[in-house]
């Protein structure tokens, strides 16, 4: 090779070429974002569901394409249609629970290929469980050398797996399993006793915190059901470190709020996700109702710690503070999701805060160090009911800020008003019921009188288990909620085999065994006007709440207008705005967007039937893009960066479309 050839390539001096190549490598190193994991159910222990990633943005969201999909039909005895899991991604591997047996799988996060799977066949124990199917996911722990995956089975066992192999950790519990029906300060039978869990464990520092859930329903079989105590376990050994009695025992704090003692009361579990602040060494427990959800005749008094946020020491379980959001609840307004931990500017200084979404559509904002409200929360008188033997709290706590993010209570102004005729029919329908503000209690069902009390939000919210998301830069919290009417009616229970409660909630229907009745065109418990929802839209909405001010920044209808509304003959010729639609949905906040899929199917202009994954501008709520989903969202979206590519993954399913994980990315260059 000549001297010239050694000093140049294609006419470019060699020194210049090497410098340019080095500069390009440096530029690519700067431009290529680092891999970004999603390490817990809601992204972090603060449950913010936030990621600063911005490769997917308003300019390119419509360009998203399916990167891969994973359909777990073969995991379990039959396909699942309601996969609620939010997967984790750590070091390029995705972990999630799937299928009717709640198997654990590890997938290649770039391709969706199966790496390993773990199955624990629990037989009759799983068949008898109150919380079946795949659950909401799992948890991850590492000390920098060892990595573990932890989850709770349908049969209420805590399992620890090697994250690299999927094999059980021999030194954890017994062969990798802690039986959660043991060592719980109460006797729990292996099969028939009513306790389980859908949520993921919370792993903070070296402690695994596990809550409890029970059967759902309007008429619990026993008022002395299993108690939903919360426990902390050593993440390495599975040894129980502490237990918190969500129903206090005699001599414990809160016992005096139960006028008849606590020996014959159950439930009060933590079925939602749990948040933790490792710096403050606190875990935050969102506690549900004691038995029963709609009748408190066996639990007179305010009843701590029902429907309370309880902060406990991470390593001892000792209560540090509590705040009760509903006294002696009668509406099934148990706290459904994890508190969101956020540092917000208040009065010129940053405050360690906690924002708790609720079914009743209040956001309770507290100092997470002390439990004191950031803005005043005042006790206000509420209506008293007339159910025999019931005890009624004279007041309930009402936040002064922020405003409620959905309709509370039902008035004539909340009824359908598309046309005068529909409005008139709605006014006739509600004459059969009692109406009132939030916390109006159930009325006794009567064939000749009232069929019950109209309520909004209903027993599933408002907001529910998916919770919200929070942007730490703008201090704005995003929450999906739904607007649906329901009926609370107390009917005398004439079947002690069904329930030992004297009165049970029949949701506007006659007591079991009595024949249905009708008044003209109206039937008990049917809250529709010619097949249309009783209440006016939006039926589903996303609200942005500015926590620096305690104000609503914007609110939009979320979800395309259902086909049965859009094509209804009574609405022919009307130009309807997007109505939104009800569901159980979680949002994802990124650097510039709020992302959320839809609940329910609709028919697109091209004739395809499915749903949309929509993106909104975080600051204004303006829609910036939408991509097609073959089925509605069932699990909240999450995002991660891998190999320079941002992915968005969510679970979908419903109708005849079995559950599926779908991953989106931008087209390859």
MARRO-801858 format. One record per residue (C-alpha): residue number from 1; y, z, x. Coordinates in steps of 0.2 Angstrom, whole numbers. Each point is the difference from the previous one (the first is absolute). Layout:
<sites>
> NUM / Y / Z / X .
...
</sites>
This chain:
<sites>
> 1 / 0 / 0 / 0 .
> 2 / 17 / -4 / 7 .
> 3 / 13 / 13 / 3 .
> 4 / 10 / -7 / -15 .
> 5 / -15 / 2 / -11 .
> 6 / -3 / 18 / 5 .
> 7 / 18 / 4 / -4 .
> 8 / 2 / -8 / -17 .
> 9 / -10 / -4 / -16 .
> 10 / 4 / -16 / -10 .
> 11 / 17 / 0 / 9 .
> 12 / 4 / 18 / -3 .
> 13 / 2 / 11 / 16 .
> 14 / -14 / 12 / 1 .
> 15 / 11 / 15 / 2 .
> 16 / 10 / -5 / -16 .
> 17 / -17 / -3 / -9 .
> 18 / -7 / 17 / 5 .
> 19 / 17 / 9 / -5 .
> 20 / 0 / -9 / -17 .
> 21 / -18 / 4 / -4 .
> 22 / 3 / 18 / 5 .
> 23 / 16 / 1 / -12 .
> 24 / -11 / -8 / -14 .
> 25 / -13 / 13 / 2 .
> 26 / 13 / 14 / 0 .
> 27 / 8 / -8 / -16 .
> 28 / -17 / -1 / -8 .
> 29 / -3 / 18 / 4 .
> 30 / 16 / 5 / -7 .
> 31 / -2 / -11 / -16 .
> 32 / -18 / 4 / -4 .
> 33 / 0 / 17 / -9 .
> 34 / -12 / 13 / 5 .
> 35 / -16 / 3 / -11 .
> 36 / 5 / 12 / -14 .
> 37 / -13 / 11 / -8 .
> 38 / -1 / 7 / -18 .
> 39 / -8 / 17 / 4 .
> 40 / -1 / 10 / -16 .
> 41 / 0 / -4 / -19 .
> 42 / 18 / -2 / -2 .
> 43 / 4 / -5 / 18 .
> 44 / 4 / 17 / 6 .
> 45 / -2 / 19 / -4 .
> 46 / 17 / -1 / -9 .
> 47 / -7 / -12 / -12 .
> 48 / 15 / -12 / 2 .
> 49 / -10 / -17 / -2 .
> 50 / 13 / -7 / 12 .
> 51 / -1 / -12 / 14 .
> 52 / 14 / -7 / 11 .
> 53 / -9 / -17 / 2 .
> 54 / 11 / -15 / -5 .
> 55 / -10 / -15 / 5 .
> 56 / -3 / -3 / -18 .
> 57 / 17 / 0 / -8 .
> 58 / 10 / -8 / -15 .
> 59 / 1 / -17 / 9 .
> 60 / -19 / -2 / 1 .
> 61 / -9 / 11 / -12 .
> 62 / -4 / -15 / -11 .
> 63 / -8 / -8 / 14 .
> 64 / -14 / 13 / 1 .
> 65 / -18 / -6 / 0 .
> 66 / -16 / 9 / -1 .
> 67 / -6 / 5 / 17 .
> 68 / -17 / 7 / -5 .
> 69 / -8 / 9 / -15 .
> 70 / -14 / 13 / -1 .
> 71 / -10 / 1 / -16 .
> 72 / -11 / 16 / -1 .
> 73 / -11 / -5 / -15 .
> 74 / -16 / 4 / 10 .
> 75 / 6 / 17 / 4 .
> 76 / -8 / 11 / -13 .
> 77 / -11 / -3 / -15 .
> 78 / 13 / -11 / -9 .
> 79 / 16 / -8 / 4 .
> 80 / 16 / 11 / -2 .
> 81 / 15 / -6 / -9 .
> 82 / 13 / 13 / 4 .
> 83 / 1 / 2 / 19 .
> 84 / 14 / 13 / 3 .
> 85 / -1 / 2 / 19 .
> 86 / 14 / -3 / 12 .
> 87 / -9 / -5 / 17 .
> 88 / 5 / 7 / 17 .
> 89 / 2 / -11 / 15 .
> 90 / -2 / 8 / 18 .
> 91 / -2 / -11 / 15 .
> 92 / -4 / -16 / -9 .
> 93 / -13 / 8 / -11 .
> 94 / 2 / 3 / -19 .
> 95 / -9 / 14 / -8 .
> 96 / -2 / 2 / -19 .
> 97 / -11 / 7 / -13 .
> 98 / -8 / -13 / -12 .
> 99 / -13 / -2 / -14 .
> 100 / -8 / 11 / -13 .
> 101 / -8 / 11 / 12 .
> 102 / 16 / 3 / 11 .
> 103 / -7 / -8 / 15 .
> 104 / 11 / -1 / 16 .
> 105 / 3 / -16 / 9 .
> 106 / 9 / -5 / 16 .
> 107 / 7 / -18 / 1 .
> 108 / 8 / -11 / 13 .
> 109 / 18 / 2 / -6 .
> 110 / 4 / -18 / 5 .
> 111 / -15 / -9 / -8 .
> 112 / -7 / 12 / -13 .
> 113 / -17 / -1 / 8 .
> 114 / -12 / 15 / -2 .
> 115 / -2 / 11 / 15 .
> 116 / -10 / 14 / -7 .
> 117 / -4 / 9 / -16 .
> 118 / -5 / 18 / -4 .
> 119 / -9 / 5 / -16 .
> 120 / -5 / 17 / -7 .
> 121 / -11 / -2 / -15 .
> 122 / 3 / 16 / -10 .
> 123 / -11 / -4 / -15 .
> 124 / 1 / 11 / -15 .
> 125 / 14 / 10 / 8 .
> 126 / 11 / -16 / 0 .
> 127 / -5 / -5 / -17 .
> 128 / 6 / 17 / -7 .
> 129 / 16 / 0 / 9 .
> 130 / 17 / 0 / -9 .
> 131 / 8 / -12 / 12 .
> 132 / -11 / -15 / 4 .
> 133 / 3 / -17 / 8 .
> 134 / 8 / -4 / 16 .
> 135 / 15 / 13 / 0 .
> 136 / 16 / -3 / 8 .
> 137 / -5 / -1 / 18 .
> 138 / -3 / 11 / 16 .
> 139 / 9 / 9 / 14 .
> 140 / 1 / -3 / 19 .
> 141 / 0 / 13 / 14 .
> 142 / 1 / -2 / 19 .
> 143 / 3 / 12 / 15 .
> 144 / 4 / -15 / 11 .
> 145 / -18 / -2 / 5 .
> 146 / -11 / 3 / -15 .
> 147 / 3 / -9 / -17 .
> 148 / -6 / 5 / -17 .
> 149 / 0 / -7 / -17 .
> 150 / -1 / 14 / -14 .
> 151 / -3 / -3 / -19 .
> 152 / -6 / 9 / -15 .
> 153 / -15 / -7 / -10 .
> 154 / -1 / -1 / -19 .
> 155 / -12 / 15 / 1 .
> 156 / 13 / 10 / 9 .
> 157 / -5 / 1 / 18 .
> 158 / 11 / -2 / 15 .
> 159 / -7 / -12 / 12 .
> 160 / 6 / -3 / 18 .
> 161 / -4 / -17 / 9 .
> 162 / 2 / -7 / 17 .
> 163 / 14 / -13 / -2 .
> 164 / -8 / -12 / 13 .
> 165 / -18 / 0 / -7 .
> 166 / 0 / 7 / -18 .
> 167 / -13 / 13 / 5 .
> 168 / 2 / 18 / -7 .
> 169 / 7 / 13 / 12 .
> 170 / -15 / 11 / 4 .
> 171 / 11 / 15 / 4 .
> 172 / 10 / 0 / -16 .
> 173 / -7 / 11 / -14 .
> 174 / -19 / -4 / -2 .
> 175 / -3 / -17 / 8 .
> 176 / 17 / -6 / -3 .
> 177 / 2 / 7 / -18 .
> 178 / 9 / 15 / -8 .
> 179 / -7 / 4 / -17 .
> 180 / 17 / 3 / -10 .
> 181 / -10 / 8 / -14 .
> 182 / -4 / 15 / 11 .
> 183 / 11 / 13 / 8 .
> 184 / 14 / -2 / -13 .
> 185 / 1 / 18 / -6 .
> 186 / -8 / -4 / -16 .
> 187 / -18 / -6 / -6 .
> 188 / -1 / -19 / -2 .
> 189 / -16 / -8 / -5 .
> 190 / -6 / -15 / 9 .
> 191 / -1 / -12 / -15 .
> 192 / 9 / 4 / -16 .
> 193 / 15 / 11 / 6 .
> 194 / 16 / -10 / -3 .
> 195 / 8 / -3 / 17 .
> 196 / 3 / -15 / 12 .
> 197 / 14 / -10 / 8 .
> 198 / 7 / -18 / 0 .
> 199 / 14 / 4 / 13 .
> 200 / -1 / -1 / 19 .
> 201 / -1 / 15 / 10 .
> 202 / 16 / 5 / 9 .
> 203 / -2 / 2 / 19 .
> 204 / 14 / 8 / 9 .
> 205 / -1 / 6 / 18 .
> 206 / -18 / 6 / 1 .
> 207 / -2 / 6 / -19 .
> 208 / -8 / -10 / -14 .
> 209 / 7 / 5 / -17 .
> 210 / -10 / -4 / -15 .
> 211 / 5 / 2 / -19 .
> 212 / -10 / -2 / -16 .
> 213 / 0 / -10 / -16 .
> 214 / -9 / 2 / -17 .
> 215 / -5 / -10 / -15 .
> 216 / 14 / -8 / -10 .
> 217 / 1 / 1 / -18 .
> 218 / 10 / 7 / -15 .
> 219 / -13 / 13 / -4 .
> 220 / -8 / 10 / 15 .
> 221 / -17 / 7 / -4 .
> 222 / 4 / 17 / 7 .
> 223 / 16 / 9 / 3 .
> 224 / -9 / 10 / 14 .
> 225 / -3 / -16 / 10 .
> 226 / -2 / -1 / 19 .
> 227 / 16 / 5 / 9 .
> 228 / 8 / -13 / 12 .
> 229 / 3 / 10 / 15 .
> 230 / 6 / -8 / 16 .
> 231 / -8 / 2 / 17 .
> 232 / 4 / -3 / 18 .
> 233 / -14 / -4 / 12 .
> 234 / -1 / -2 / 19 .
> 235 / 0 / -19 / 4 .
> 236 / -12 / 2 / 14 .
> 237 / -13 / 12 / -7 .
> 238 / 2 / 0 / -19 .
> 239 / 2 / 19 / 0 .
> 240 / 11 / 6 / -15 .
> 241 / 16 / 7 / 7 .
> 242 / 8 / 5 / -16 .
> 243 / 0 / -1 / -19 .
> 244 / 15 / 0 / -12 .
> 245 / -3 / 6 / -18 .
> 246 / 10 / -11 / -11 .
> 247 / -4 / 12 / -14 .
> 248 / 4 / 16 / 8 .
> 249 / -12 / 15 / -1 .
> 250 / 5 / 18 / -5 .
> 251 / 11 / 7 / 14 .
> 252 / 6 / -17 / 6 .
> 253 / 17 / -8 / -1 .
> 254 / 3 / -8 / -17 .
> 255 / -14 / 10 / -10 .
> 256 / 13 / 8 / -11 .
> 257 / 6 / -17 / -7 .
> 258 / -17 / 0 / -10 .
> 259 / 2 / 11 / -15 .
> 260 / -19 / 1 / -3 .
> 261 / -6 / 0 / 18 .
> 262 / -9 / -15 / 9 .
> 263 / -18 / 4 / -1 .
> 264 / -4 / -13 / -14 .
> 265 / 11 / -14 / 6 .
> 266 / -4 / -16 / 11 .
> 267 / 6 / -16 / 7 .
> 268 / 18 / 1 / 8 .
> 269 / -7 / -11 / 14 .
> 270 / 9 / -11 / 12 .
> 271 / -6 / -17 / -5 .
> 272 / 14 / -9 / 8 .
> 273 / 4 / -4 / 18 .
> 274 / 7 / 14 / 11 .
> 275 / 15 / -1 / 12 .
> 276 / 2 / 9 / 16 .
> 277 / 14 / 4 / 12 .
> 278 / -8 / 4 / 17 .
> 279 / 17 / 6 / 8 .
> 280 / 2 / 13 / -14 .
> 281 / -19 / 3 / 0 .
> 282 / 0 / -2 / -19 .
> 283 / -11 / -9 / -13 .
> 284 / 7 / -4 / -17 .
> 285 / -12 / 1 / -14 .
> 286 / 4 / -8 / -17 .
> 287 / -10 / 10 / -12 .
> 288 / -6 / -6 / -17 .
> 289 / -2 / 10 / -17 .
> 290 / -12 / 14 / -3 .
> 291 / -12 / -3 / -15 .
> 292 / 4 / -8 / -12 .
> 293 / 13 / -15 / 2 .
> 294 / 6 / 1 / -17 .
> 295 / -4 / 18 / -6 .
> 296 / 4 / 16 / 8 .
> 297 / -6 / 13 / -12 .
> 298 / -12 / 7 / 13 .
> 299 / 14 / 1 / 14 .
> 300 / 15 / 8 / -8 .
> 301 / 15 / 1 / 12 .
> 302 / 9 / -11 / 13 .
> 303 / -17 / -1 / 9 .
> 304 / 3 / -2 / 19 .
> 305 / -5 / -11 / 9 .
> 306 / -2 / -12 / -14 .
> 307 / 11 / -16 / 2 .
> 308 / 8 / 7 / 15 .
> 309 / 4 / -6 / 18 .
> 310 / -7 / 13 / 12 .
> 311 / 4 / 1 / 18 .
> 312 / -14 / 8 / 11 .
> 313 / -2 / 4 / 18 .
> 314 / -10 / -14 / 8 .
> 315 / -12 / 11 / 10 .
> 316 / -1 / 15 / -12 .
> 317 / 3 / -6 / -18 .
> 318 / 12 / 14 / -3 .
> 319 / 13 / -5 / -13 .
> 320 / 18 / -2 / 7 .
> 321 / 8 / -5 / -16 .
> 322 / -3 / -9 / -17 .
> 323 / 10 / -9 / -13 .
> 324 / -7 / -2 / -18 .
> 325 / 5 / -16 / -8 .
> 326 / -7 / 4 / -17 .
> 327 / -3 / 17 / -7 .
> 328 / -15 / 2 / -11 .
> 329 / -3 / -19 / -1 .
> 330 / -6 / -7 / -16 .
> 331 / 3 / -19 / 3 .
> 332 / -12 / -4 / 15 .
> 333 / 15 / -1 / 11 .
> 334 / -10 / 6 / 15 .
> 335 / 7 / -6 / 17 .
> 336 / -8 / -16 / 3 .
> 337 / 5 / -5 / 18 .
> 338 / 4 / 6 / 17 .
> 339 / 18 / 7 / 3 .
> 340 / 10 / -12 / 11 .
> 341 / 7 / 9 / 15 .
> 342 / 17 / -7 / 6 .
> 343 / 15 / 5 / 10 .
> 344 / 16 / -3 / -10 .
> 345 / 18 / 2 / 2 .
> 346 / 7 / 14 / -11 .
> 347 / 18 / 7 / 1 .
> 348 / 2 / -8 / 17 .
> 349 / -16 / 6 / 8 .
> 350 / -18 / -5 / 1 .
> 351 / -12 / 10 / -11 .
> 352 / -19 / 0 / 1 .
> 353 / -3 / -5 / -18 .
> 354 / -15 / -3 / -11 .
> 355 / 1 / -12 / -15 .
> 356 / -14 / 2 / -13 .
> 357 / -2 / -14 / -13 .
> 358 / -8 / 6 / -16 .
> 359 / -8 / -7 / -16 .
> 360 / 15 / 7 / -10 .
> 361 / 11 / -12 / 10 .
> 362 / 10 / 13 / 9 .
> 363 / 2 / 0 / 19 .
> 364 / 1 / 18 / 6 .
> 365 / 9 / 1 / 17 .
> 366 / -3 / 16 / 10 .
> 367 / 4 / 7 / 17 .
> 368 / -18 / -2 / 7 .
> 369 / 3 / 15 / 12 .
> 370 / 5 / 12 / -14 .
> 371 / -5 / -8 / -17 .
> 372 / 18 / 2 / -6 .
> 373 / 7 / -15 / -10 .
> 374 / 12 / -11 / 9 .
> 375 / 10 / -3 / -16 .
> 376 / -1 / 13 / -15 .
> 377 / -15 / 1 / -10 .
> 378 / 4 / 9 / -16 .
> 379 / -11 / 8 / -13 .
> 380 / 4 / -7 / -17 .
> 381 / -7 / 5 / -17 .
> 382 / -13 / -11 / -7 .
> 383 / -8 / -2 / -18 .
> 384 / -13 / 12 / -5 .
> 385 / -16 / -6 / -9 .
> 386 / -10 / 6 / -15 .
> 387 / -19 / -1 / 7 .
> 388 / -8 / 16 / -5 .
> 389 / -4 / 11 / 15 .
> 390 / 10 / -10 / 12 .
> 391 / 13 / 8 / 12 .
> 392 / 16 / -10 / 3 .
> 393 / 12 / 2 / 15 .
> 394 / 17 / 1 / -6 .
> 395 / 8 / -10 / 14 .
> 396 / -5 / -13 / 12 .
> 397 / 8 / -6 / 17 .
> 398 / 12 / -15 / -1 .
> 399 / 7 / -7 / 16 .
> 400 / 19 / -4 / 0 .
> 401 / -3 / -14 / 13 .
> 402 / -7 / -13 / 1 .
> 403 / 0 / -6 / -18 .
> 404 / -17 / -3 / -8 .
> 405 / -7 / -17 / 5 .
> 406 / -9 / -4 / -17 .
> 407 / 2 / 3 / -18 .
> 408 / -3 / 19 / -5 .
> 409 / -3 / 4 / -18 .
> 410 / 1 / -12 / -14 .
> 411 / 15 / -4 / -12 .
> 412 / 3 / -14 / -11 .
> 413 / 10 / -8 / 14 .
> 414 / -16 / -2 / 10 .
> 415 / -9 / -10 / -13 .
> 416 / -4 / -19 / 0 .
> 417 / 16 / -10 / -5 .
> 418 / -5 / -19 / 4 .
> 419 / 4 / -4 / -18 .
> 420 / 7 / 10 / -15 .
> 421 / -17 / -1 / -9 .
> 422 / -10 / 7 / 14 .
> 423 / 13 / 14 / 2 .
> 424 / -1 / 4 / -18 .
> 425 / -19 / 1 / 1 .
> 426 / 1 / 11 / 15 .
> 427 / 12 / 12 / -10 .
> 428 / -13 / 1 / -14 .
> 429 / -15 / 3 / 13 .
> 430 / 9 / 15 / 8 .
> 431 / 2 / 9 / -16 .
> 432 / -18 / 5 / 1 .
> 433 / 3 / 10 / 16 .
> 434 / 11 / 13 / 7 .
> 435 / 13 / -6 / 13 .
> 436 / 10 / 10 / 13 .
> 437 / 6 / 2 / 18 .
> 438 / -10 / 2 / 15 .
> 439 / -12 / 15 / -1 .
> 440 / -1 / -1 / -19 .
> 441 / -17 / 8 / -3 .
> 442 / -15 / -7 / -11 .
> 443 / 0 / 3 / -18 .
> 444 / -15 / 4 / -11 .
> 445 / -8 / -16 / -6 .
> 446 / 0 / -2 / -19 .
> 447 / -6 / -14 / -11 .
> 448 / 14 / 3 / -12 .
> 449 / 13 / 5 / 12 .
> 450 / 4 / -4 / 18 .
> 451 / -13 / -9 / 11 .
> 452 / 7 / 8 / 15 .
> 453 / 15 / 0 / 12 .
> 454 / 6 / -16 / 9 .
> 455 / 1 / 2 / 18 .
> 456 / 7 / -9 / 15 .
> 457 / -5 / -1 / 14 .
> 458 / -18 / 1 / -6 .
> 459 / -13 / 10 / 9 .
> 460 / -2 / -13 / 14 .
> 461 / 19 / -1 / 3 .
> 462 / 13 / -5 / 5 .
> 463 / -6 / -1 / 18 .
> 464 / -18 / 4 / 4 .
> 465 / -12 / 1 / 15 .
> 466 / 7 / -15 / 10 .
> 467 / 16 / 10 / 3 .
> 468 / 15 / -8 / 8 .
> 469 / 7 / -6 / 17 .
> 470 / 15 / 5 / 10 .
> 471 / 12 / -9 / 12 .
> 472 / 5 / 12 / 14 .
> 473 / 15 / -11 / 5 .
> 474 / 8 / -2 / -17 .
> 475 / -7 / 16 / -7 .
> 476 / -5 / -9 / -16 .
> 477 / -16 / 4 / -9 .
> 478 / -9 / -13 / -10 .
> 479 / -11 / 5 / -15 .
> 480 / -10 / -10 / -13 .
> 481 / -1 / 7 / -17 .
> 482 / -6 / -6 / -17 .
> 483 / 8 / 2 / -18 .
> 484 / -14 / 4 / -13 .
> 485 / 0 / 10 / -16 .
> 486 / -14 / 12 / -4 .
> 487 / -5 / 13 / -13 .
> 488 / -3 / 19 / 3 .
> 489 / -9 / 7 / -15 .
> 490 / -9 / 16 / -1 .
> 491 / -15 / 0 / -12 .
> 492 / -12 / 14 / -4 .
> 493 / -16 / -1 / 10 .
> 494 / -15 / 1 / -12 .
> 495 / -13 / -4 / 13 .
> 496 / -2 / 14 / 13 .
> 497 / -13 / -10 / 9 .
> 498 / 14 / -12 / 5 .
> 499 / 12 / 12 / 5 .
> 500 / 3 / 19 / 0 .
> 501 / 19 / -3 / -4 .
> 502 / 6 / 5 / -18 .
> 503 / 11 / -15 / 0 .
> 504 / -2 / -17 / 10 .
> 505 / 12 / -15 / 2 .
> 506 / -6 / -15 / -10 .
> 507 / 15 / -11 / 5 .
> 508 / 5 / -3 / -18 .
> 509 / -18 / -3 / -7 .
> 510 / -8 / 11 / -13 .
> 511 / -11 / 13 / 6 .
> 512 / -18 / -5 / 5 .
> 513 / -11 / -2 / -16 .
> 514 / 15 / -3 / -11 .
> 515 / 2 / -18 / -8 .
> 516 / 15 / -10 / 7 .
> 517 / 15 / -1 / -11 .
> 518 / 13 / -13 / -2 .
> 519 / 18 / -1 / -7 .
> 520 / 4 / -17 / -5 .
> 521 / -1 / -11 / 15 .
> 522 / -1 / 15 / 12 .
> 523 / -15 / 9 / 7 .
> 524 / 0 / 16 / 10 .
> 525 / 2 / -1 / 18 .
> 526 / 4 / -19 / 0 .
> 527 / 18 / -1 / 8 .
> 528 / 2 / -19 / -3 .
> 529 / 11 / -11 / -11 .
> 530 / -9 / -16 / -4 .
> 531 / -10 / 2 / 16 .
> 532 / 16 / 3 / 11 .
> 533 / 4 / 16 / 9 .
> 534 / 9 / 13 / -10 .
> 535 / 13 / 3 / 13 .
> 536 / 12 / -13 / 7 .
> 537 / -2 / -7 / 17 .
> 538 / 0 / 1 / 15 .
> 539 / -18 / 6 / -1 .
> 540 / -1 / 1 / 19 .
> 541 / 14 / 3 / 12 .
> 542 / 4 / 3 / 18 .
> 543 / 15 / 12 / 4 .
> 544 / 9 / 2 / 16 .
> 545 / 7 / 18 / 2 .
> 546 / 13 / 3 / 13 .
> 547 / -4 / 18 / 7 .
> 548 / 16 / 1 / 10 .
> 549 / 9 / 1 / -17 .
> 550 / -13 / 5 / -13 .
> 551 / 3 / -16 / -9 .
> 552 / -9 / -15 / -7 .
> 553 / 5 / -15 / 11 .
> 554 / -9 / -13 / -10 .
> 555 / -14 / -3 / -13 .
> 556 / -9 / -15 / -5 .
> 557 / -14 / -6 / -12 .
> 558 / -16 / -2 / 11 .
> 559 / -14 / -11 / -7 .
> 560 / 0 / -17 / -9 .
> 561 / 1 / 1 / -19 .
> 562 / -18 / 1 / -7 .
> 563 / -6 / -15 / -9 .
> 564 / -3 / 9 / -16 .
> 565 / 19 / 4 / 0 .
> 566 / 7 / -16 / 6 .
> 567 / -11 / -10 / -12 .
> 568 / 2 / 11 / -15 .
> 569 / 4 / -9 / -16 .
> 570 / 13 / 12 / -5 .
> 571 / 10 / -3 / 16 .
> 572 / -1 / -19 / -1 .
> 573 / 16 / -8 / 5 .
> 574 / 7 / 16 / 9 .
> 575 / 4 / -1 / 18 .
> 576 / -8 / 16 / 7 .
> 577 / 5 / 8 / 16 .
> 578 / -14 / 5 / 12 .
> 579 / -7 / 15 / -9 .
> 580 / -10 / 8 / 14 .
> 581 / -17 / 7 / -4 .
> 582 / -9 / 17 / 0 .
> 583 / -12 / 5 / 14 .
> 584 / -4 / 11 / 14 .
> 585 / 9 / -7 / 15 .
> 586 / 6 / 5 / 17 .
> 587 / 14 / -8 / 10 .
> 588 / 1 / -5 / 19 .
> 589 / 17 / 1 / 9 .
> 590 / 3 / -10 / 16 .
> 591 / 15 / -4 / 10 .
> 592 / 9 / -11 / -13 .
> 593 / -12 / 0 / -15 .
> 594 / -8 / 10 / -14 .
> 595 / -17 / -8 / -4 .
> 596 / -11 / 3 / -15 .
> 597 / -14 / -9 / -9 .
> 598 / -1 / -1 / -19 .
> 599 / -11 / 9 / -13 .
> 600 / -9 / -11 / -12 .
> 601 / -3 / -19 / -2 .
> 602 / 12 / -13 / -6 .
> 603 / -1 / -19 / 0 .
> 604 / 11 / -9 / 12 .
> 605 / 10 / -16 / -4 .
> 606 / -14 / -10 / 9 .
> 607 / -13 / 8 / -11 .
> 608 / -8 / 12 / 13 .
> 609 / -4 / 17 / -7 .
> 610 / 4 / 14 / 12 .
> 611 / 14 / 11 / 6 .
> 612 / 13 / -1 / 14 .
> 613 / 4 / 10 / 15 .
> 614 / 19 / 1 / 0 .
> 615 / 13 / 4 / 13 .
> 616 / 18 / 7 / -4 .
> 617 / 15 / 3 / 11 .
> 618 / 0 / 18 / 5 .
> 619 / 19 / 2 / -3 .
> 620 / 2 / -9 / -16 .
> 621 / -16 / -2 / -9 .
> 622 / 2 / -19 / 0 .
> 623 / -17 / -9 / 0 .
> 624 / -2 / -10 / 16 .
> 625 / -18 / -7 / -2 .
> 626 / -17 / 1 / -9 .
> 627 / -17 / -6 / 5 .
> 628 / -15 / -2 / -12 .
> 629 / -14 / 13 / -2 .
> 630 / -16 / -5 / -9 .
> 631 / 0 / 18 / -8 .
> 632 / 12 / 14 / -1 .
> 633 / 4 / 13 / 13 .
> 634 / -12 / 15 / -1 .
> 635 / 4 / 8 / 17 .
> 636 / 17 / 2 / 8 .
> 637 / 5 / -13 / 13 .
> 638 / 1 / 5 / 19 .
> 639 / 5 / -10 / 15 .
> 640 / -4 / -1 / 19 .
> 641 / 4 / -11 / 15 .
> 642 / -15 / -7 / 10 .
> 643 / 1 / -13 / 14 .
> 644 / 18 / -4 / -4 .
> 645 / -4 / -3 / -19 .
> 646 / 5 / 11 / -14 .
> 647 / -12 / 2 / -14 .
> 648 / 2 / 7 / -18 .
> 649 / -17 / 6 / -8 .
> 650 / -3 / 7 / -17 .
> 651 / -14 / 3 / -12 .
> 652 / -1 / -11 / -16 .
> 653 / -12 / -1 / -15 .
> 654 / -2 / 2 / -18 .
> 655 / -6 / -9 / -16 .
> 656 / -15 / -11 / 6 .
> 657 / 7 / -1 / 18 .
> 658 / -10 / 13 / 11 .
> 659 / 10 / 10 / 13 .
> 660 / 6 / -8 / 16 .
> 661 / 10 / 3 / 15 .
> 662 / 13 / -14 / 3 .
> 663 / 9 / -2 / 17 .
> 664 / 16 / -11 / 1 .
> 665 / 9 / -7 / 15 .
> 666 / 12 / -14 / 4 .
> 667 / -7 / -17 / 4 .
> 668 / -6 / -3 / 18 .
> 669 / 13 / -9 / 10 .
</sites>
